[in-house]
Amino acid sequence: MKPQCEKILRFMELYGSITPNEAKDVCRCQRLASRIRDLKDLGIGIDGKMERGVNADGDPVRYKKYWLKEVRELKAGSEWN
């Protein structure tokens, strides 16, 4: 497994999800979608959703947020929600 893939996978395990900005800042990864594809090709269940936000200048932006399927399913079915 590529070192960036390992960092991204570990980040998602620790924090539940990852965005392109988090990948760039924490994992030094400029191409998150490509690394997500690499992880999926290894059989790791990852899902994602387009989200809306605002950048530092106040302009609207869209980005994709990814999470491990197993983690999301466990959280959705838990009594903590």
Buried (B, 14 or more C-beta within 10 A) or exposed (E): EEEBBEBBBEBBEEEEBBBBEBBEEBBEBEEBEEBBEBBEEEEBEBBBEEEEEEEEEEEEEEBBBBBBEEBBEEEEEEEEE
